[in-house]
């Protein structure tokens, strides 16, 4: 069974983070950044265009540390990865 969506990105990130993604069977998609280690704050949510294939996020002002990235498809968590912001 093919995943409904997937993503890839460069790790670590310093000023910008480009996330390339593929959406196969989602009406709506978002990506959430959850501070995990060394960073504080609330989850940041970004809406993804279901017809697009990348998003560039300015992370220069973010706290340095480890973040968990959650990819949501139609409100359901689809995939999780970690990214280091330096």
PDB file of N, CA, C and O in Angstrom:
ATOM      1  N   UNK A   1       0.831  -1.179   0.000  1.00  0.00           N
ATOM      2  CA  UNK A   1       0.000   0.000   0.000  1.00  0.00           C
ATOM      3  C   UNK A   1       0.882   1.252   0.000  1.00  0.00           C
ATOM      4  O   UNK A   1       1.779   1.379   0.834  1.00  0.00           O
ATOM      5  N   UNK A   2       0.634   2.159  -0.915  1.00  0.00           N
ATOM      6  CA  UNK A   2       1.417   3.381  -1.031  1.00  0.00           C
ATOM      7  C   UNK A   2       1.037   4.354   0.077  1.00  0.00           C
ATOM      8  O   UNK A   2      -0.138   4.509   0.409  1.00  0.00           O
ATOM      9  N   UNK A   3       2.056   5.013   0.650  1.00  0.00           N
ATOM     10  CA  UNK A   3       1.797   6.016   1.682  1.00  0.00           C
ATOM     11  C   UNK A   3       0.966   7.141   1.104  1.00  0.00           C
ATOM     12  O   UNK A   3       1.064   7.454  -0.082  1.00  0.00           O
ATOM     13  N   UNK A   4       0.150   7.747   1.946  1.00  0.00           N
ATOM     14  CA  UNK A   4      -0.663   8.876   1.506  1.00  0.00           C
ATOM     15  C   UNK A   4       0.188  10.111   1.263  1.00  0.00           C
ATOM     16  O   UNK A   4      -0.151  10.949   0.426  1.00  0.00           O
ATOM     17  N   UNK A   5       1.297  10.226   1.995  1.00  0.00           N
ATOM     18  CA  UNK A   5       2.210  11.341   1.789  1.00  0.00           C
ATOM     19  C   UNK A   5       3.575  11.021   2.386  1.00  0.00           C
ATOM     20  O   UNK A   5       3.686  10.175   3.274  1.00  0.00           O
ATOM     21  N   UNK A   6       4.607  11.695   1.899  1.00  0.00           N
ATOM     22  CA  UNK A   6       5.963  11.499   2.415  1.00  0.00           C
ATOM     23  C   UNK A   6       6.712  12.821   2.280  1.00  0.00           C
ATOM     24  O   UNK A   6       6.278  13.718   1.558  1.00  0.00           O
ATOM     25  N   UNK A   7       7.849  12.935   2.986  1.00  0.00           N
ATOM     26  CA  UNK A   7       8.619  14.168   2.909  1.00  0.00           C
ATOM     27  C   UNK A   7      10.094  13.918   3.154  1.00  0.00           C
ATOM     28  O   UNK A   7      10.479  12.900   3.728  1.00  0.00           O
ATOM     29  N   UNK A   8      10.934  14.884   2.700  1.00  0.00           N
ATOM     30  CA  UNK A   8      12.382  14.828   2.906  1.00  0.00           C
ATOM     31  C   UNK A   8      12.908  16.258   3.021  1.00  0.00           C
ATOM     32  O   UNK A   8      12.303  17.197   2.502  1.00  0.00           O
ATOM     33  N   UNK A   9      14.042  16.411   3.709  1.00  0.00           N
ATOM     34  CA  UNK A   9      14.599  17.731   3.969  1.00  0.00           C
ATOM     35  C   UNK A   9      16.052  17.583   4.371  1.00  0.00           C
ATOM     36  O   UNK A   9      16.500  16.493   4.725  1.00  0.00           O
ATOM     37  N   UNK A  10      16.797  18.701   4.316  1.00  0.00           N
ATOM     38  CA  UNK A  10      18.184  18.719   4.764  1.00  0.00           C
ATOM     39  C   UNK A  10      18.220  18.884   6.272  1.00  0.00           C
ATOM     40  O   UNK A  10      17.405  19.604   6.849  1.00  0.00           O
ATOM     41  N   UNK A  11      19.162  18.216   6.901  1.00  0.00           N
ATOM     42  CA  UNK A  11      19.253  18.240   8.354  1.00  0.00           C
ATOM     43  C   UNK A  11      20.730  18.317   8.730  1.00  0.00           C
ATOM     44  O   UNK A  11      21.490  17.456   8.286  1.00  0.00           O
ATOM     45  N   UNK A  12      21.184  19.281   9.512  1.00  0.00           N
ATOM     46  CA  UNK A  12      20.451  20.298  10.264  1.00  0.00           C
ATOM     47  C   UNK A  12      20.119  21.515   9.399  1.00  0.00           C
ATOM     48  O   UNK A  12      20.574  21.629   8.261  1.00  0.00           O
ATOM     49  N   UNK A  13      19.316  22.423   9.962  1.00  0.00           N
ATOM     50  CA  UNK A  13      18.938  23.673   9.305  1.00  0.00           C
ATOM     51  C   UNK A  13      19.454  24.837  10.138  1.00  0.00           C
ATOM     52  O   UNK A  13      19.555  24.744  11.362  1.00  0.00           O
ATOM     53  N   UNK A  14      19.779  25.936   9.458  1.00  0.00           N
ATOM     54  CA  UNK A  14      20.279  27.105  10.188  1.00  0.00           C
ATOM     55  C   UNK A  14      19.389  28.331   9.978  1.00  0.00           C
ATOM     56  O   UNK A  14      18.932  28.928  10.953  1.00  0.00           O
ATOM     57  N   UNK A  15      19.134  28.716   8.727  1.00  0.00           N
ATOM     58  CA  UNK A  15      18.321  29.910   8.472  1.00  0.00           C
ATOM     59  C   UNK A  15      16.993  29.571   7.808  1.00  0.00           C
ATOM     60  O   UNK A  15      15.960  30.148   8.147  1.00  0.00           O
ATOM     61  N   UNK A  16      17.021  28.643   6.870  1.00  0.00           N
ATOM     62  CA  UNK A  16      15.786  28.204   6.224  1.00  0.00           C
ATOM     63  C   UNK A  16      15.767  26.682   6.164  1.00  0.00           C
ATOM     64  O   UNK A  16      16.807  26.025   6.166  1.00  0.00           O
ATOM     65  N   UNK A  17      14.580  26.157   6.113  1.00  0.00           N
ATOM     66  CA  UNK A  17      14.385  24.714   6.006  1.00  0.00           C
ATOM     67  C   UNK A  17      13.450  24.467   4.830  1.00  0.00           C
ATOM     68  O   UNK A  17      12.282  24.854   4.855  1.00  0.00           O
ATOM     69  N   UNK A  18      13.984  23.816   3.799  1.00  0.00           N
ATOM     70  CA  UNK A  18      13.147  23.451   2.657  1.00  0.00           C
ATOM     71  C   UNK A  18      12.707  22.014   2.826  1.00  0.00           C
ATOM     72  O   UNK A  18      13.529  21.112   2.989  1.00  0.00           O
ATOM     73  N   UNK A  19      11.401  21.810   2.785  1.00  0.00           N
ATOM     74  CA  UNK A  19      10.836  20.471   2.915  1.00  0.00           C
ATOM     75  C   UNK A  19      10.182  20.118   1.589  1.00  0.00           C
ATOM     76  O   UNK A  19       9.265  20.802   1.135  1.00  0.00           O
ATOM     77  N   UNK A  20      10.656  19.056   0.981  1.00  0.00           N
ATOM     78  CA  UNK A  20      10.063  18.534  -0.248  1.00  0.00           C
ATOM     79  C   UNK A  20       9.121  17.413   0.146  1.00  0.00           C
ATOM     80  O   UNK A  20       9.468  16.553   0.955  1.00  0.00           O
ATOM     81  N   UNK A  21       7.933  17.426  -0.425  1.00  0.00           N
ATOM     82  CA  UNK A  21       6.946  16.425  -0.030  1.00  0.00           C
ATOM     83  C   UNK A  21       6.136  15.956  -1.227  1.00  0.00           C
ATOM     84  O   UNK A  21       6.081  16.608  -2.270  1.00  0.00           O
ATOM     85  N   UNK A  22       5.516  14.812  -1.040  1.00  0.00           N
ATOM     86  CA  UNK A  22       4.631  14.236  -2.047  1.00  0.00           C
ATOM     87  C   UNK A  22       3.332  13.837  -1.353  1.00  0.00           C
ATOM     88  O   UNK A  22       3.341  13.109  -0.360  1.00  0.00           O
ATOM     89  N   UNK A  23       2.231  14.319  -1.884  1.00  0.00           N
ATOM     90  CA  UNK A  23       0.922  14.009  -1.319  1.00  0.00           C
ATOM     91  C   UNK A  23       0.150  13.182  -2.342  1.00  0.00           C
ATOM     92  O   UNK A  23      -0.005  13.593  -3.492  1.00  0.00           O
ATOM     93  N   UNK A  24      -0.329  12.026  -1.922  1.00  0.00           N
ATOM     94  CA  UNK A  24      -1.012  11.118  -2.840  1.00  0.00           C
ATOM     95  C   UNK A  24      -2.522  11.069  -2.642  1.00  0.00           C
ATOM     96  O   UNK A  24      -3.267  11.079  -3.622  1.00  0.00           O
ATOM     97  N   UNK A  25      -2.983  11.018  -1.417  1.00  0.00           N
ATOM     98  CA  UNK A  25      -4.406  10.798  -1.171  1.00  0.00           C
ATOM     99  C   UNK A  25      -4.940  11.634  -0.021  1.00  0.00           C
ATOM    100  O   UNK A  25      -5.674  11.122   0.824  1.00  0.00           O
ATOM    101  N   UNK A  26      -4.585  12.914   0.026  1.00  0.00           N
ATOM    102  CA  UNK A  26      -5.030  13.769   1.126  1.00  0.00           C
ATOM    103  C   UNK A  26      -5.828  14.951   0.588  1.00  0.00           C
ATOM    104  O   UNK A  26      -5.484  15.539  -0.437  1.00  0.00           O
ATOM    105  N   UNK A  27      -6.889  15.281   1.294  1.00  0.00           N
ATOM    106  CA  UNK A  27      -7.656  16.484   0.972  1.00  0.00           C
ATOM    107  C   UNK A  27      -6.988  17.719   1.568  1.00  0.00           C
ATOM    108  O   UNK A  27      -7.030  18.799   0.978  1.00  0.00           O
ATOM    109  N   UNK A  28      -6.368  17.557   2.745  1.00  0.00           N
ATOM    110  CA  UNK A  28      -5.640  18.647   3.395  1.00  0.00           C
ATOM    111  C   UNK A  28      -4.407  18.065   4.074  1.00  0.00           C
ATOM    112  O   UNK A  28      -4.401  16.917   4.518  1.00  0.00           O
ATOM    113  N   UNK A  29      -3.364  18.888   4.142  1.00  0.00           N
ATOM    114  CA  UNK A  29      -2.112  18.425   4.742  1.00  0.00           C
ATOM    115  C   UNK A  29      -1.466  19.567   5.507  1.00  0.00           C
ATOM    116  O   UNK A  29      -1.487  20.716   5.068  1.00  0.00           O
ATOM    117  N   UNK A  30      -0.887  19.235   6.663  1.00  0.00           N
ATOM    118  CA  UNK A  30      -0.152  20.212   7.461  1.00  0.00           C
ATOM    119  C   UNK A  30       1.106  19.545   7.990  1.00  0.00           C
ATOM    120  O   UNK A  30       1.222  18.320   8.021  1.00  0.00           O
ATOM    121  N   UNK A  31       2.050  20.390   8.407  1.00  0.00           N
ATOM    122  CA  UNK A  31       3.252  19.886   9.058  1.00  0.00           C
ATOM    123  C   UNK A  31       3.396  20.650  10.361  1.00  0.00           C
ATOM    124  O   UNK A  31       3.248  21.872  10.395  1.00  0.00           O
ATOM    125  N   UNK A  32       3.683  19.930  11.426  1.00  0.00           N
ATOM    126  CA  UNK A  32       3.843  20.532  12.744  1.00  0.00           C
ATOM    127  C   UNK A  32       5.258  20.357  13.245  1.00  0.00           C
ATOM    128  O   UNK A  32       5.860  19.296  13.076  1.00  0.00           O
ATOM    129  N   UNK A  33       5.790  21.398  13.862  1.00  0.00           N
ATOM    130  CA  UNK A  33       7.117  21.372  14.477  1.00  0.00           C
ATOM    131  C   UNK A  33       6.925  21.437  15.982  1.00  0.00           C
ATOM    132  O   UNK A  33       6.388  22.418  16.498  1.00  0.00           O
ATOM    133  N   UNK A  34       7.354  20.411  16.686  1.00  0.00           N
ATOM    134  CA  UNK A  34       7.206  20.347  18.136  1.00  0.00           C
ATOM    135  C   UNK A  34       8.589  20.466  18.777  1.00  0.00           C
ATOM    136  O   UNK A  34       9.449  19.619  18.534  1.00  0.00           O
ATOM    137  N   UNK A  35       8.823  21.513  19.599  1.00  0.00           N
ATOM    138  CA  UNK A  35      10.108  21.615  20.293  1.00  0.00           C
ATOM    139  C   UNK A  35      10.324  20.373  21.150  1.00  0.00           C
ATOM    140  O   UNK A  35       9.438  19.968  21.903  1.00  0.00           O
ATOM    141  N   UNK A  36      11.512  19.768  21.030  1.00  0.00           N
ATOM    142  CA  UNK A  36      11.741  18.500  21.715  1.00  0.00           C
ATOM    143  C   UNK A  36      12.897  18.577  22.705  1.00  0.00           C
ATOM    144  O   UNK A  36      12.750  18.163  23.854  1.00  0.00           O
ATOM    145  N   UNK A  37      14.040  19.100  22.278  1.00  0.00           N
ATOM    146  CA  UNK A  37      15.197  19.146  23.165  1.00  0.00           C
ATOM    147  C   UNK A  37      15.960  20.442  22.914  1.00  0.00           C
ATOM    148  O   UNK A  37      16.408  20.692  21.794  1.00  0.00           O
ATOM    149  N   UNK A  38      16.110  21.257  23.935  1.00  0.00           N
ATOM    150  CA  UNK A  38      16.854  22.497  23.831  1.00  0.00           C
ATOM    151  C   UNK A  38      16.006  23.674  23.370  1.00  0.00           C
ATOM    152  O   UNK A  38      16.389  24.826  23.575  1.00  0.00           O
ATOM    153  N   UNK A  39      14.885  23.409  22.763  1.00  0.00           N
ATOM    154  CA  UNK A  39      13.992  24.462  22.285  1.00  0.00           C
ATOM    155  C   UNK A  39      12.733  24.466  23.154  1.00  0.00           C
ATOM    156  O   UNK A  39      12.347  23.441  23.717  1.00  0.00           O
ATOM    157  N   UNK A  40      12.111  25.625  23.250  1.00  0.00           N
ATOM    158  CA  UNK A  40      10.888  25.734  24.042  1.00  0.00           C
ATOM    159  C   UNK A  40       9.789  26.345  23.185  1.00  0.00           C
ATOM    160  O   UNK A  40      10.053  26.901  22.119  1.00  0.00           O
ATOM    161  N   UNK A  41       8.575  26.238  23.654  1.00  0.00           N
ATOM    162  CA  UNK A  41       7.460  26.837  22.958  1.00  0.00           C
ATOM    163  C   UNK A  41       6.400  25.822  22.576  1.00  0.00           C
ATOM    164  O   UNK A  41       6.446  24.658  22.976  1.00  0.00           O
ATOM    165  N   UNK A  42       5.444  26.295  21.789  1.00  0.00           N
ATOM    166  CA  UNK A  42       4.337  25.453  21.358  1.00  0.00           C
ATOM    167  C   UNK A  42       4.594  24.923  19.953  1.00  0.00           C
ATOM    168  O   UNK A  42       5.487  25.391  19.246  1.00  0.00           O
ATOM    169  N   UNK A  43       3.806  23.954  19.575  1.00  0.00           N
ATOM    170  CA  UNK A  43       3.900  23.402  18.227  1.00  0.00           C
ATOM    171  C   UNK A  43       3.577  24.489  17.195  1.00  0.00           C
ATOM    172  O   UNK A  43       2.630  25.258  17.362  1.00  0.00           O
ATOM    173  N   UNK A  44       4.367  24.536  16.146  1.00  0.00           N
ATOM    174  CA  UNK A  44       4.127  25.451  15.022  1.00  0.00           C
ATOM    175  C   UNK A  44       3.533  24.628  13.887  1.00  0.00           C
ATOM    176  O   UNK A  44       4.070  23.582  13.522  1.00  0.00           O
ATOM    177  N   UNK A  45       2.430  25.102  13.335  1.00  0.00           N
ATOM    178  CA  UNK A  45       1.729  24.369  12.285  1.00  0.00           C
ATOM    179  C   UNK A  45       1.785  25.166  10.982  1.00  0.00           C
ATOM    180  O   UNK A  45       1.545  26.373  10.973  1.00  0.00           O
ATOM    181  N   UNK A  46       2.101  24.486   9.894  1.00  0.00           N
ATOM    182  CA  UNK A  46       2.130  25.097   8.569  1.00  0.00           C
ATOM    183  C   UNK A  46       1.254  24.277   7.636  1.00  0.00           C
ATOM    184  O   UNK A  46       1.340  23.050   7.598  1.00  0.00           O
ATOM    185  N   UNK A  47       0.418  24.966   6.890  1.00  0.00           N
ATOM    186  CA  UNK A  47      -0.445  24.298   5.923  1.00  0.00           C
ATOM    187  C   UNK A  47       0.365  24.014   4.653  1.00  0.00           C
ATOM    188  O   UNK A  47       1.119  24.862   4.176  1.00  0.00           O
ATOM    189  N   UNK A  48       0.191  22.817   4.125  1.00  0.00           N
ATOM    190  CA  UNK A  48       0.863  22.425   2.892  1.00  0.00           C
ATOM    191  C   UNK A  48      -0.136  22.443   1.746  1.00  0.00           C
ATOM    192  O   UNK A  48      -1.284  22.032   1.914  1.00  0.00           O
ATOM    193  N   UNK A  49       0.290  22.914   0.594  1.00  0.00           N
ATOM    194  CA  UNK A  49      -0.558  22.881  -0.586  1.00  0.00           C
ATOM    195  C   UNK A  49      -0.581  21.474  -1.156  1.00  0.00           C
ATOM    196  O   UNK A  49       0.474  20.926  -1.473  1.00  0.00           O
ATOM    197  N   UNK A  50      -1.741  20.885  -1.291  1.00  0.00           N
ATOM    198  CA  UNK A  50      -1.820  19.497  -1.760  1.00  0.00           C
ATOM    199  C   UNK A  50      -1.390  19.351  -3.220  1.00  0.00           C
ATOM    200  O   UNK A  50      -1.075  18.247  -3.663  1.00  0.00           O
ATOM    201  N   UNK A  51      -1.374  20.448  -3.964  1.00  0.00           N
ATOM    202  CA  UNK A  51      -0.919  20.397  -5.348  1.00  0.00           C
ATOM    203  C   UNK A  51       0.538  20.836  -5.495  1.00  0.00           C
ATOM    204  O   UNK A  51       1.112  20.749  -6.581  1.00  0.00           O
ATOM    205  N   UNK A  52       1.133  21.311  -4.390  1.00  0.00           N
ATOM    206  CA  UNK A  52       2.532  21.728  -4.398  1.00  0.00           C
ATOM    207  C   UNK A  52       3.419  20.544  -4.016  1.00  0.00           C
ATOM    208  O   UNK A  52       2.937  19.452  -3.716  1.00  0.00           O
ATOM    209  N   UNK A  53       4.738  20.794  -4.037  1.00  0.00           N
ATOM    210  CA  UNK A  53       5.648  19.717  -3.635  1.00  0.00           C
ATOM    211  C   UNK A  53       6.774  20.189  -2.725  1.00  0.00           C
ATOM    212  O   UNK A  53       7.680  19.418  -2.413  1.00  0.00           O
ATOM    213  N   UNK A  54       6.726  21.472  -2.288  1.00  0.00           N
ATOM    214  CA  UNK A  54       7.738  21.934  -1.335  1.00  0.00           C
ATOM    215  C   UNK A  54       7.242  23.152  -0.575  1.00  0.00           C
ATOM    216  O   UNK A  54       6.343  23.870  -1.013  1.00  0.00           O
ATOM    217  N   UNK A  55       7.865  23.358   0.587  1.00  0.00           N
ATOM    218  CA  UNK A  55       7.634  24.538   1.402  1.00  0.00           C
ATOM    219  C   UNK A  55       8.990  24.955   1.966  1.00  0.00           C
ATOM    220  O   UNK A  55       9.802  24.108   2.336  1.00  0.00           O
ATOM    221  N   UNK A  56       9.228  26.266   2.029  1.00  0.00           N
ATOM    222  CA  UNK A  56      10.457  26.801   2.618  1.00  0.00           C
ATOM    223  C   UNK A  56      10.056  27.599   3.851  1.00  0.00           C
ATOM    224  O   UNK A  56       9.230  28.508   3.770  1.00  0.00           O
ATOM    225  N   UNK A  57      10.642  27.254   4.989  1.00  0.00           N
ATOM    226  CA  UNK A  57      10.287  27.871   6.266  1.00  0.00           C
ATOM    227  C   UNK A  57      11.507  28.601   6.823  1.00  0.00           C
ATOM    228  O   UNK A  57      12.601  28.039   6.886  1.00  0.00           O
ATOM    229  N   UNK A  58      11.313  29.851   7.224  1.00  0.00           N
ATOM    230  CA  UNK A  58      12.378  30.650   7.834  1.00  0.00           C
ATOM    231  C   UNK A  58      12.509  30.217   9.295  1.00  0.00           C
ATOM    232  O   UNK A  58      11.590  30.418  10.089  1.00  0.00           O
ATOM    233  N   UNK A  59      13.641  29.627   9.644  1.00  0.00           N
ATOM    234  CA  UNK A  59      13.866  29.148  11.009  1.00  0.00           C
ATOM    235  C   UNK A  59      14.962  29.941  11.724  1.00  0.00           C
ATOM    236  O   UNK A  59      15.395  29.559  12.811  1.00  0.00           O
ATOM    237  N   UNK A  60      15.411  31.046  11.117  1.00  0.00           N
ATOM    238  CA  UNK A  60      16.530  31.818  11.671  1.00  0.00           C
ATOM    239  C   UNK A  60      16.259  32.323  13.084  1.00  0.00           C
ATOM    240  O   UNK A  60      17.182  32.392  13.896  1.00  0.00           O
ATOM    241  N   UNK A  61      15.018  32.676  13.394  1.00  0.00           N
ATOM    242  CA  UNK A  61      14.690  33.229  14.713  1.00  0.00           C
ATOM    243  C   UNK A  61      14.228  32.155  15.704  1.00  0.00           C
ATOM    244  O   UNK A  61      13.918  32.473  16.852  1.00  0.00           O
ATOM    245  N   UNK A  62      14.180  30.914  15.282  1.00  0.00           N
ATOM    246  CA  UNK A  62      13.732  29.837  16.175  1.00  0.00           C
ATOM    247  C   UNK A  62      14.805  29.526  17.207  1.00  0.00           C
ATOM    248  O   UNK A  62      15.991  29.748  16.965  1.00  0.00           O
ATOM    249  N   UNK A  63      14.382  29.008  18.366  1.00  0.00           N
ATOM    250  CA  UNK A  63      15.329  28.504  19.359  1.00  0.00           C
ATOM    251  C   UNK A  63      16.122  27.359  18.750  1.00  0.00           C
ATOM    252  O   UNK A  63      15.575  26.527  18.027  1.00  0.00           O
ATOM    253  N   UNK A  64      17.409  27.322  19.048  1.00  0.00           N
ATOM    254  CA  UNK A  64      18.234  26.217  18.596  1.00  0.00           C
ATOM    255  C   UNK A  64      17.858  24.974  19.389  1.00  0.00           C
ATOM    256  O   UNK A  64      17.580  25.049  20.586  1.00  0.00           O
ATOM    257  N   UNK A  65      17.852  23.849  18.721  1.00  0.00           N
ATOM    258  CA  UNK A  65      17.534  22.605  19.395  1.00  0.00           C
ATOM    259  C   UNK A  65      16.921  21.594  18.454  1.00  0.00           C
ATOM    260  O   UNK A  65      16.893  21.783  17.238  1.00  0.00           O
ATOM    261  N   UNK A  66      16.440  20.533  19.030  1.00  0.00           N
ATOM    262  CA  UNK A  66      15.851  19.434  18.281  1.00  0.00           C
ATOM    263  C   UNK A  66      14.340  19.589  18.248  1.00  0.00           C
ATOM    264  O   UNK A  66      13.711  19.850  19.273  1.00  0.00           O
ATOM    265  N   UNK A  67      13.768  19.428  17.071  1.00  0.00           N
ATOM    266  CA  UNK A  67      12.322  19.514  16.876  1.00  0.00           C
ATOM    267  C   UNK A  67      11.823  18.207  16.259  1.00  0.00           C
ATOM    268  O   UNK A  67      12.515  17.586  15.453  1.00  0.00           O
ATOM    269  N   UNK A  68      10.650  17.812  16.637  1.00  0.00           N
ATOM    270  CA  UNK A  68       9.968  16.694  15.986  1.00  0.00           C
ATOM    271  C   UNK A  68       9.058  17.277  14.918  1.00  0.00           C
ATOM    272  O   UNK A  68       8.310  18.217  15.183  1.00  0.00           O
ATOM    273  N   UNK A  69       9.118  16.730  13.723  1.00  0.00           N
ATOM    274  CA  UNK A  69       8.250  17.137  12.631  1.00  0.00           C
ATOM    275  C   UNK A  69       7.177  16.082  12.468  1.00  0.00           C
ATOM    276  O   UNK A  69       7.472  14.897  12.316  1.00  0.00           O
ATOM    277  N   UNK A  70       5.933  16.519  12.502  1.00  0.00           N
ATOM    278  CA  UNK A  70       4.806  15.619  12.295  1.00  0.00           C
ATOM    279  C   UNK A  70       4.092  16.020  11.026  1.00  0.00           C
ATOM    280  O   UNK A  70       3.722  17.181  10.850  1.00  0.00           O
ATOM    281  N   UNK A  71       3.902  15.077  10.157  1.00  0.00           N
ATOM    282  CA  UNK A  71       3.192  15.297   8.914  1.00  0.00           C
ATOM    283  C   UNK A  71       1.771  14.782   9.086  1.00  0.00           C
ATOM    284  O   UNK A  71       1.560  13.608   9.392  1.00  0.00           O
ATOM    285  N   UNK A  72       0.797  15.667   8.886  1.00  0.00           N
ATOM    286  CA  UNK A  72      -0.607  15.314   9.074  1.00  0.00           C
ATOM    287  C   UNK A  72      -1.319  15.245   7.724  1.00  0.00           C
ATOM    288  O   UNK A  72      -1.147  16.121   6.877  1.00  0.00           O
ATOM    289  N   UNK A  73      -2.104  14.214   7.538  1.00  0.00           N
ATOM    290  CA  UNK A  73      -2.916  14.033   6.342  1.00  0.00           C
ATOM    291  C   UNK A  73      -4.369  13.948   6.791  1.00  0.00           C
ATOM    292  O   UNK A  73      -4.748  13.020   7.506  1.00  0.00           O
ATOM    293  N   UNK A  74      -5.181  14.912   6.374  1.00  0.00           N
ATOM    294  CA  UNK A  74      -6.593  14.961   6.767  1.00  0.00           C
ATOM    295  C   UNK A  74      -6.755  14.876   8.287  1.00  0.00           C
ATOM    296  O   UNK A  74      -7.686  14.243   8.785  1.00  0.00           O
ATOM    297  N   UNK A  75      -5.836  15.523   9.021  1.00  0.00           N
ATOM    298  CA  UNK A  75      -5.909  15.576  10.476  1.00  0.00           C
ATOM    299  C   UNK A  75      -5.268  14.415  11.210  1.00  0.00           C
ATOM    300  O   UNK A  75      -5.157  14.455  12.435  1.00  0.00           O
ATOM    301  N   UNK A  76      -4.845  13.384  10.496  1.00  0.00           N
ATOM    302  CA  UNK A  76      -4.214  12.213  11.110  1.00  0.00           C
ATOM    303  C   UNK A  76      -2.703  12.288  10.958  1.00  0.00           C
ATOM    304  O   UNK A  76      -2.209  12.631   9.884  1.00  0.00           O
ATOM    305  N   UNK A  77      -1.958  11.973  12.016  1.00  0.00           N
ATOM    306  CA  UNK A  77      -0.499  11.940  11.938  1.00  0.00           C
ATOM    307  C   UNK A  77      -0.083  10.818  10.998  1.00  0.00           C
ATOM    308  O   UNK A  77      -0.470   9.664  11.179  1.00  0.00           O
ATOM    309  N   UNK A  78       0.704  11.169   9.999  1.00  0.00           N
ATOM    310  CA  UNK A  78       1.106  10.216   8.965  1.00  0.00           C
ATOM    311  C   UNK A  78       2.551   9.758   9.141  1.00  0.00           C
ATOM    312  O   UNK A  78       2.863   8.581   8.963  1.00  0.00           O
ATOM    313  N   UNK A  79       3.431  10.700   9.494  1.00  0.00           N
ATOM    314  CA  UNK A  79       4.855  10.379   9.607  1.00  0.00           C
ATOM    315  C   UNK A  79       5.509  11.365  10.555  1.00  0.00           C
ATOM    316  O   UNK A  79       5.085  12.518  10.643  1.00  0.00           O
ATOM    317  N   UNK A  80       6.562  10.915  11.281  1.00  0.00           N
ATOM    318  CA  UNK A  80       7.277  11.788  12.202  1.00  0.00           C
ATOM    319  C   UNK A  80       8.771  11.620  11.993  1.00  0.00           C
ATOM    320  O   UNK A  80       9.270  10.508  11.819  1.00  0.00           O
ATOM    321  N   UNK A  81       9.481  12.754  12.016  1.00  0.00           N
ATOM    322  CA  UNK A  81      10.935  12.748  11.923  1.00  0.00           C
ATOM    323  C   UNK A  81      11.482  13.834  12.833  1.00  0.00           C
ATOM    324  O   UNK A  81      10.722  14.607  13.417  1.00  0.00           O
ATOM    325  N   UNK A  82      12.805  13.890  12.953  1.00  0.00           N
ATOM    326  CA  UNK A  82      13.467  14.900  13.784  1.00  0.00           C
ATOM    327  C   UNK A  82      14.290  15.825  12.902  1.00  0.00           C
ATOM    328  O   UNK A  82      14.829  15.404  11.879  1.00  0.00           O
ATOM    329  N   UNK A  83      14.382  17.089  13.305  1.00  0.00           N
ATOM    330  CA  UNK A  83      15.250  18.051  12.626  1.00  0.00           C
ATOM    331  C   UNK A  83      15.961  18.876  13.678  1.00  0.00           C
ATOM    332  O   UNK A  83      15.378  19.252  14.695  1.00  0.00           O
ATOM    333  N   UNK A  84      17.217  19.150  13.422  1.00  0.00           N
ATOM    334  CA  UNK A  84      18.044  19.961  14.323  1.00  0.00           C
ATOM    335  C   UNK A  84      18.135  21.366  13.748  1.00  0.00           C
ATOM    336  O   UNK A  84      18.512  21.545  12.590  1.00  0.00           O
ATOM    337  N   UNK A  85      17.790  22.361  14.558  1.00  0.00           N
ATOM    338  CA  UNK A  85      17.939  23.771  14.179  1.00  0.00           C
ATOM    339  C   UNK A  85      19.180  24.280  14.890  1.00  0.00           C
ATOM    340  O   UNK A  85      19.260  24.246  16.118  1.00  0.00           O
ATOM    341  N   UNK A  86      20.145  24.751  14.114  1.00  0.00           N
ATOM    342  CA  UNK A  86      21.416  25.238  14.696  1.00  0.00           C
ATOM    343  C   UNK A  86      21.504  26.735  14.620  1.00  0.00           C
ATOM    344  O   UNK A  86      22.496  27.318  15.059  1.00  0.00           O
TER     345      UNK A  86
END
